[in-house]
Every structure is written in C-alpha cells, then in structure tokens.
Amino acid sequence: MKTPFALTVLSGLLHFGLSAQAQPTLATGSQKPMAAAEWIDEATGHRIVRLTPLSGSNASFYFHNNPFVKQRKREGDKMVYYHNSPQGKQLYTVNLKTKKSEPLTRAFAQVSGEIVAPKRREVLYQTGDSVYATHIDTKKTRLIYVFPADFRATITTLNADETQLGGAWSTDEEKEISKKYPAKSDYFNRIYESKLPRTLFSVNVQNGQLTKIFTDKAWLNHVQFSPTDPQLLMFCHEGPWHKVDRIWTINTQTKEVKLVHKRTMNMEIAGHEWFSPDGKTIWYDQQLPRGATFYVTGTDLKTGNERQCQLERNEWSVHYTISPSQQLFAGDGGNETAVAKAPDGKWIYLLRPEGLKFKSEKLVNMKQHEYALEPNVHFSPDEKWIIFRANFEGESQVYAVEIAKAAL
C-alpha cells in the first residue's frame, strides 16, 4: 500500500525535527541572512532547511566522504561537519532529527581528514603530523598514529572493514611548490609537470603500522577505499584532465593496478570519480570532448562495461553523487566560468536516469552562491533530502533541501 503524499511530506519534516506548519516562500539568498531557518525556494517549490547555526562558518564534507552515523534507537541519525570560529576549526555533529549541533573535538589551528567510521562510530582526522579518532557518542579520543619526520603524509580514506586508513605521501619538493604557489591556478600545472614521486600508503587503525603500497612518478591523488572491498583502493593521476588517463585502482594485497577508464579521443576528460554504495561501479564526470558533450558515466569493475547518462550543458555539475538505493543522482551545478560555460547552471539538481539521459529537476536556486565554495551534495540516509553547503546567506552554512515538493 502506497503512503499518501501528505504523510510522506510529514515524515520528512519530522525527520528534521520540523513542524508541518507552512514555511515562508522566499528567493534563496535574497536576504543575508535569510529571515527564516526554513523556507520554500520560490523558484523551485522545494523546502530548504539550514542545519547549522549562523554563528561562525560551517561546511559539510567533500562529496565522496560519508558524513553520516546511524541512530542507535530513535534519537535521529547524526551528520559530522566542520565548524570554523575565531578559536579555530573543529568537528561538530548535527542530529538530523532534532537539528541539535554539538562539538565533537576541540578547536585546532588546522584539522583535516573528515573520515567517519560508521561501524566504530568514530570520526578520524589529522592535525599536523598526528592522526586521532574521536567516538561520536562518548567523545573519547585516542591517538592512532604520528607520521615520522621523513614521511609526513595525509590521510584521506578508511577501508570497508574500518581497519586501514589510506592516503598519499608527497615529496618535500612538491610541498614547497604548494607553499610557494598557494592558488590552484598557480600550483596545479607545476605539480603535474614536476613528475615528482608520490606514494600510496595505509595505516593500521589499531596498531598504527604504516605500509607503503605503491609509488609512481605521478601526482597520485583523490585516494578512496571501496565501501565494500577492504583491499580495493582507488586513486587518480591528477593533472589537467584532458592530458591524463585519470582513474585507477590497486589491490592493497596483490598490488595489482588497473586503469578504470582510458580516454577515447583528443581532449576527452573523466574525473571527480567516486564509488557506488555497493562498490561495484566507479562513477565519474565524463566530457566528450572537454566542454562539449556531458555525461555521468559508470564503469562496472567486474566487467569493464560502461554506462553513460547524458546531461544538458546547464545541468553539468562540479560534483555528482548517487543515492543509497542507486536509483537517483544529484548534482551541485556550476557557474559561468566553469568548464561547461553554462549560462544557467547555478542550481542544485535532482537527476533521474531515463534511458541514456537524465531527467533533471531543479531543487535550489544557487544564483546568490559563490562557487569558489563547492556545494558538495550528499543524499540523506533516508533518501528524502539532499544536503549541501552554500554561502548565499554570507558565510558558509550547511543546508538540506527536501526532494519531495512542499505541499502549499
């Protein structure tokens, strides 16, 4: 028996701790800050909820990093995010049912990693040369590893059985390039052209054992463990996308390296890759050629078969993601100067595969958002909301937009 639409909407509201009372209809970003923490986007008819308080700036995780931990009973799922204040940067949690935020760690001058271990109910992160894990419920913190002076590296991912952290080490020469040329437009080609060695590595979460997995004279980056295969690690050859066969995997035990997608024409690009929730497919932004025809493409890791879904120019997004059920996609749009040169691309999109193309639906008007901050969309665990970050109120905050249209 199908659930009536009104009950579906009410269920979504209660999931975020909201009343079913009518919310104001406003132009998103027309006020700084907005007059309400919840409103209906007048351009799309979808409900938007600010999940973070306006004090300080707040940011959700990068698009392929899971930020969620399931509720233990009925208290509500939690999402981990970054909070910035004059005291520094720290990790917070927000309860997606009550919208209550609370600090998870103390403030640091620098902190990175943004890795959630949902089974351990820990968040793992790095400050300086030290890697820590903090329990999301008890707030108990433990030191996992301290990088030695001759191997200062960065963690970026956790494997499926939550036993190994992964990342990439770079040379001092490369670090000097990044320090001397901090703007991406300045360092990007310099690092690519330097052909300095990088090393993929893992760190045992329990005993802190460091293992060097693979070294190449290439800019190894975007390191991600499979969500289901504890031994499968994805990485990319970073650099100008039209010059690199970018997407690769390595088995951390056998050391077998495989190219996921080989470019088929001059100026083809494929990138911003991520694993499907079942670990069977790697999805990526593909353009044939660059800036001309746009696809979200998935390579089946078992068969090598590829599935393409085409997008219109305005629907191209900086990042895409897929829902837990793998039935829906979402994109975070892009501004006029991005690779698609889209005249009307500033939207959060819901993307429904229909044959060889996507049918898109605009969820959030992002015309007042400055795309130097990437929105980085995530589906909520219940698949009723899309969560993203934006600065249309002034400072960066974290929002959720309801996939079902608001009942007016």
Secondary structure, DSSP 8 states (H G I E B T S, - for coil): ----HHHHHHHHHHHTT--SS---EE-TTSSSS-S-SEEEETTT--EEEE-S-SSSEEE---TTS--EE--SSSS--EEEEEEEETTEEEEEEEETTT--EEE-S--BSS-EEEEEETTTTEEEEEETTEEEEEETTT--EEEEEE--TT--EEEEEE-TTS-EEEEEEE-HHHHHHHHH--SHHHHHHHHHHH---EEEEEEETTT--EEEEEEESS-EEEEEE-SS-TTEEEEEE-S-GGG---EEEEETTT--EEES----STT-EEEEEEE-TTSSEEEEEEESSTTTSEEEEEEETTT--EEEEEE-GGG--S-EEE-TTSS-EEE----TTSTT--TT--EEEEEEEETTEEEEEEEEE-TTS-TTS----EE-TTSSEEEEEE-TTSS-EEEEEESS----
